[in-house]
Amino acid sequence: MQYVGIQTQQSRNNLRSLLLLCLFPILVCVLTLMFCYLFVMVSEASNQPDVTLTQLAMSVFVQIAPYVLGGVLIWFIIAYFANTSIINSATGSQPLSRKENKRVYNLVENLCMSQGMKMPQINIINDDSLNAFASGINERTYTISLSRGIIEKLDDPELEAVIAHELSHIRNHDVRLLIISIVFVGIFAMLAQVAMRSAYYSSMSRKRDDKNGAALLMILILIVAAVGYFFSMLMRFAISRKREYLADAGSAEMTKNPLALASALRKISADPDIEAVHREDVAQLFIQHPGKQAKSALSGLSGLFATHPPIEKRIQVLEQF
């Protein structure tokens, strides 16, 4: 894997975050305009004389766009600033005090001091499985969550390597980028549901002889919603896969012991399932996807939608350091 410096990765993630913030609202507007165009095309309004289809679509778009963008903005603000509590609730993560586990605090503090980083909050997930993740959008909310199983079943070098992996996500601004992408994918899921329900109730209110037009409208709306949702998910998954390799490299750089992380990944891969995690968007935050064993090679559509690279390939890369 080609080496990428810390500053380069940070600047790339900052740029990607900015691009996502700009690109997703534009994509929302484009899909909304397509929805309006399709809606007018199969509705009775398209039969009005002296008015083009495009003019009618733009008229409808101007009327509903402020409500769509307003709803998207409100959704984004709530999800962006409430992400910590949402994630903690979804994973059963709770604060871990120094008195409860001095060993973990010492490992985190030593790594943070060596890198000049502010120490993040430390949470524990009361589960015997082995997994961990980083979350947060700024220094006040940055958190490393470790399962009870990973704390108890890894030795000090292995646990240190896992913590360094999560610190690398924080240092590289991966967690902020991923949370932004997760929020926008959630928005597209919401818009897809709204579009489907709108089309359904519209078809129910139509006359029987107009059912064919309503069915066509529903199909077209589903296509528009699927296209937007597909590309937003694809972008999120691609970001997630690449960041795992970079965080592995960051861990090797911090600890000077890549074989410790390779050993930890082998143990994690045997039992990564956290029972409390049922949401796909939260599951991809973990060092290994709970409930899904990575395949030996990324191929076809299954590879495109994988949230993590194959763990065997990650171990091979670490053993080559």
C-alpha positions as CSV (number, residue, x, y, z in Angstrom):
1,M,0.0,0.0,0.0
2,Q,1.3,3.4,-0.9
3,Y,2.4,5.5,2.1
4,V,0.2,8.5,2.9
5,G,1.5,11.0,5.4
6,I,-0.6,12.2,8.3
7,Q,-1.0,15.8,7.1
8,T,-1.9,14.5,3.6
9,Q,-4.6,12.2,5.0
10,Q,-6.0,14.9,7.3
11,S,-6.2,17.4,4.4
12,R,-7.8,14.8,2.1
13,N,-10.4,13.9,4.7
14,N,-11.2,17.6,5.4
15,L,-11.6,18.1,1.6
16,R,-13.8,15.0,1.3
17,S,-15.9,16.2,4.2
18,L,-16.3,19.6,2.5
19,L,-17.2,17.9,-0.8
20,L,-19.8,15.7,0.8
21,L,-21.3,18.7,2.5
22,C,-21.6,20.4,-0.9
23,L,-22.3,17.4,-3.1
24,F,-25.2,15.9,-1.1
25,P,-27.5,19.0,-1.1
26,I,-26.9,19.3,-4.8
27,L,-27.8,15.7,-5.3
28,V,-30.9,16.1,-3.2
29,C,-31.9,19.1,-5.4
30,V,-31.3,17.1,-8.6
31,L,-33.3,14.1,-7.4
32,T,-36.1,16.4,-6.2
33,L,-36.2,18.1,-9.6
34,M,-36.3,14.7,-11.3
35,F,-39.2,13.7,-9.0
36,C,-41.1,16.9,-9.9
37,Y,-40.5,16.3,-13.6
38,L,-41.7,12.7,-13.4
39,F,-44.7,13.7,-11.3
40,V,-45.8,16.3,-13.7
41,M,-45.2,14.1,-16.7
42,V,-47.8,11.5,-15.6
43,S,-50.2,13.9,-13.9
44,E,-53.1,15.7,-15.4
45,A,-51.3,19.0,-15.0
46,S,-49.1,18.1,-18.0
47,N,-52.2,18.5,-20.3
48,Q,-52.5,22.2,-19.6
49,P,-52.2,24.2,-22.9
50,D,-49.4,26.7,-23.6
51,V,-47.3,25.4,-20.7
52,T,-44.3,23.1,-21.3
53,L,-43.5,20.1,-19.2
54,T,-40.3,21.7,-18.0
55,Q,-42.0,24.9,-16.9
56,L,-44.5,22.9,-14.8
57,A,-41.8,20.8,-13.3
58,M,-39.8,23.9,-12.3
59,S,-42.9,25.5,-10.9
60,V,-43.5,22.4,-8.6
61,F,-39.8,22.3,-7.8
62,V,-39.7,25.9,-6.6
63,Q,-42.7,25.2,-4.4
64,I,-41.4,22.1,-2.6
65,A,-37.6,22.6,-2.7
66,P,-37.5,24.9,0.4
67,Y,-39.4,22.3,2.4
68,V,-37.2,19.4,1.2
69,L,-34.0,21.3,1.9
70,G,-35.3,22.6,5.2
71,G,-36.1,19.0,6.3
72,V,-32.7,17.8,5.1
73,L,-31.0,20.6,7.1
74,I,-32.9,19.9,10.3
75,W,-32.2,16.2,9.9
76,F,-28.5,16.9,9.4
77,I,-28.2,19.2,12.4
78,I,-30.0,16.8,14.8
79,A,-28.0,13.8,13.6
80,Y,-24.7,15.6,13.4
81,F,-24.8,17.0,17.0
82,A,-26.6,14.0,18.6
83,N,-24.4,11.4,17.0
84,T,-22.6,10.6,20.2
85,S,-25.7,9.8,22.2
86,I,-27.2,7.9,19.2
87,I,-24.1,5.7,18.8
88,N,-23.8,5.1,22.5
89,S,-27.4,4.0,22.7
90,A,-27.1,1.8,19.6
91,T,-24.0,0.0,21.0
92,G,-24.7,0.0,24.7
93,S,-21.4,1.9,25.2
94,Q,-20.9,3.4,28.7
95,P,-18.1,5.5,30.2
96,L,-15.2,3.6,31.7
97,S,-13.6,5.2,34.7
98,R,-9.9,5.1,35.5
99,K,-10.6,3.2,38.8
100,E,-12.4,0.5,36.8
101,N,-9.4,-0.2,34.5
102,K,-6.1,1.6,35.0
103,R,-4.5,-0.6,32.4
104,V,-6.6,0.8,29.5
105,Y,-6.1,4.4,30.6
106,N,-2.4,3.9,30.8
107,L,-2.2,2.5,27.3
108,V,-4.3,5.3,25.9
109,E,-2.4,8.0,27.8
110,N,1.0,6.8,26.7
111,L,-0.1,6.7,23.0
112,C,-1.7,10.1,23.2
113,M,1.4,11.6,24.8
114,S,3.7,10.1,22.2
115,Q,1.6,11.7,19.4
116,G,0.8,15.0,21.1
117,M,-2.9,14.2,21.0
118,K,-5.6,15.1,23.5
119,M,-6.9,12.0,25.3
120,P,-10.3,11.0,24.1
121,Q,-13.1,9.7,26.3
122,I,-13.0,5.9,27.0
123,N,-16.1,3.8,26.9
124,I,-16.8,0.1,27.5
125,I,-19.3,-2.2,25.8
126,N,-20.4,-4.9,28.2
127,D,-20.0,-7.8,25.7
128,D,-17.6,-10.8,25.7
129,S,-17.0,-10.5,21.9
130,L,-13.9,-8.7,20.7
131,N,-14.4,-5.3,18.9
132,A,-13.7,-1.6,19.2
133,F,-14.5,1.7,17.5
134,A,-13.9,5.4,17.5
135,S,-16.5,8.1,17.3
136,G,-17.0,11.9,17.7
137,I,-16.7,15.0,15.6
138,N,-14.3,17.2,17.6
139,E,-11.9,17.0,20.6
140,R,-14.8,17.4,23.0
141,T,-16.7,14.3,21.7
142,Y,-13.9,12.1,20.5
143,T,-14.4,8.6,22.1
144,I,-12.8,5.2,21.9
145,S,-15.1,2.4,22.8
146,L,-13.8,-1.1,23.7
147,S,-15.7,-4.3,24.4
148,R,-15.1,-6.0,27.7
149,G,-14.0,-9.1,25.7
150,I,-11.3,-7.2,23.8
151,I,-9.9,-5.8,27.0
152,E,-9.8,-9.1,28.8
153,K,-8.7,-11.4,25.9
154,L,-5.9,-9.3,24.3
155,D,-2.5,-8.9,25.8
156,D,-0.9,-5.4,26.3
157,P,0.8,-5.1,22.9
158,E,-2.3,-6.3,21.0
159,L,-4.7,-4.0,22.9
160,E,-2.3,-1.1,22.5
161,A,-2.2,-1.8,18.7
162,V,-6.1,-1.7,18.6
163,I,-6.2,1.5,20.6
164,A,-3.6,3.0,18.2
165,H,-5.8,2.0,15.3
166,E,-8.7,3.9,16.7
167,L,-6.6,6.9,17.6
168,S,-5.4,6.9,14.0
169,H,-9.1,7.2,12.9
170,I,-9.4,10.2,15.2
171,R,-6.1,11.8,14.2
172,N,-6.9,11.4,10.5
173,H,-10.4,12.9,10.9
174,D,-11.8,9.6,9.6
175,V,-14.6,9.6,12.2
176,R,-15.9,13.0,11.3
177,L,-15.9,12.1,7.6
178,L,-17.7,8.8,8.2
179,I,-20.3,10.4,10.5
180,I,-21.1,13.0,7.8
181,S,-21.5,10.3,5.2
182,I,-23.7,8.2,7.5
183,V,-25.9,11.2,8.2
184,F,-26.5,11.8,4.4
185,V,-27.1,8.2,3.6
186,G,-29.8,8.3,6.3
187,I,-31.3,11.4,4.7
188,F,-31.5,9.6,1.3
189,A,-33.2,6.6,3.0
190,M,-35.7,9.1,4.5
191,L,-36.3,10.8,1.1
192,A,-36.8,7.4,-0.6
193,Q,-39.5,6.5,2.0
194,V,-41.2,9.9,1.6
195,A,-41.2,9.5,-2.2
196,M,-42.7,6.0,-2.0
197,R,-45.4,7.0,0.4
198,S,-46.3,10.0,-1.7
199,A,-46.6,7.9,-4.8
200,Y,-48.7,5.3,-2.9
201,Y,-51.2,7.8,-1.5
202,S,-51.3,9.6,-4.8
203,S,-52.2,6.3,-6.6
204,M,-54.9,5.6,-4.0
205,S,-56.6,8.9,-4.6
206,R,-56.7,8.5,-8.4
207,K,-59.5,7.3,-10.5
208,R,-59.5,3.7,-11.7
209,D,-58.8,4.7,-15.3
210,D,-55.7,6.6,-14.2
211,K,-54.1,3.7,-12.3
212,N,-51.7,3.0,-15.1
213,G,-50.2,6.5,-14.8
214,A,-50.0,6.2,-11.0
215,A,-48.2,2.8,-11.4
216,L,-45.7,4.4,-13.8
217,L,-45.2,7.3,-11.4
218,M,-44.4,4.9,-8.5
219,I,-41.9,3.0,-10.7
220,L,-40.1,6.1,-11.8
221,I,-40.0,7.5,-8.3
222,L,-38.5,4.2,-7.0
223,I,-35.9,4.4,-9.8
224,V,-34.9,8.0,-8.8
225,A,-34.8,7.2,-5.1
226,A,-32.8,4.0,-5.7
227,V,-30.2,5.9,-7.8
228,G,-29.6,8.5,-5.2
229,Y,-29.5,6.0,-2.4
230,F,-27.2,3.6,-4.3
231,F,-24.5,6.3,-5.0
232,S,-24.6,7.7,-1.5
233,M,-24.1,4.2,0.0
234,L,-21.4,3.3,-2.5
235,M,-19.5,6.5,-1.6
236,R,-19.8,5.7,2.1
237,F,-18.6,2.2,1.8
238,A,-15.6,3.1,-0.4
239,I,-14.6,5.7,2.2
240,S,-14.9,3.1,5.0
241,R,-12.7,0.4,3.2
242,K,-9.8,2.7,2.5
243,R,-9.7,4.3,5.9
244,E,-9.2,0.9,7.6
245,Y,-5.9,0.3,5.7
246,L,-4.7,3.8,6.7
247,A,-5.6,3.3,10.3
248,D,-3.8,-0.1,10.3
249,A,-0.7,1.7,9.0
250,G,-1.1,4.5,11.6
251,S,-1.2,1.9,14.3
252,A,2.0,0.3,13.1
253,E,3.6,3.7,13.0
254,M,2.5,4.6,16.5
255,T,3.4,1.3,18.2
256,K,6.3,0.2,15.9
257,N,4.8,-3.2,16.2
258,P,2.6,-4.1,13.2
259,L,2.6,-7.8,14.1
260,A,0.8,-7.0,17.4
261,L,-2.2,-5.6,15.4
262,A,-2.0,-8.5,13.0
263,S,-2.3,-10.9,16.0
264,A,-5.1,-8.8,17.5
265,L,-7.1,-8.9,14.2
266,R,-6.8,-12.7,14.1
267,K,-8.4,-12.9,17.5
268,I,-11.0,-10.3,16.7
269,S,-12.0,-12.0,13.5
270,A,-12.9,-15.2,15.5
271,D,-15.6,-13.4,17.5
272,P,-16.4,-9.8,16.5
273,D,-20.2,-9.9,17.0
274,I,-21.5,-7.3,19.4
275,E,-25.1,-8.4,20.3
276,A,-26.4,-4.9,21.0
277,V,-25.5,-3.6,17.5
278,H,-28.3,-4.0,15.0
279,R,-27.9,-0.9,12.8
280,E,-25.8,-1.2,9.7
281,D,-24.6,2.4,9.8
282,V,-23.3,2.0,13.4
283,A,-21.8,-1.4,12.7
284,Q,-19.4,-0.1,10.1
285,L,-17.7,2.1,12.7
286,F,-16.1,-1.0,14.4
287,I,-12.6,-2.3,13.7
288,Q,-14.3,-5.4,12.3
289,H,-17.9,-5.4,11.1
290,P,-20.0,-7.2,13.7
291,G,-21.9,-10.1,12.3
292,K,-20.1,-10.1,9.0
293,Q,-17.0,-12.0,8.2
294,A,-15.0,-10.3,5.5
295,K,-14.3,-12.4,2.4
296,S,-10.9,-13.2,1.1
297,A,-11.3,-11.0,-1.9
298,L,-13.3,-8.0,-2.9
299,S,-15.2,-8.9,-6.0
300,G,-18.3,-7.9,-7.8
301,L,-21.1,-6.1,-6.1
302,S,-20.4,-7.8,-2.7
303,G,-17.0,-6.1,-2.8
304,L,-18.4,-2.7,-3.6
305,F,-20.8,-2.8,-0.7
306,A,-18.3,-4.3,1.9
307,T,-17.8,-1.9,4.7
308,H,-14.3,-3.3,5.6
309,P,-11.5,-4.9,3.6
310,P,-11.0,-8.6,4.0
311,I,-9.3,-9.1,7.4
312,E,-6.9,-11.6,5.9
313,K,-5.7,-9.0,3.4
314,R,-5.2,-6.5,6.2
315,I,-3.1,-9.0,8.2
316,Q,-1.0,-9.7,5.1
317,V,-0.3,-6.0,4.6
318,L,0.7,-5.7,8.3
319,E,3.0,-8.7,8.1
320,Q,4.9,-7.0,5.2
321,F,5.8,-3.9,7.2
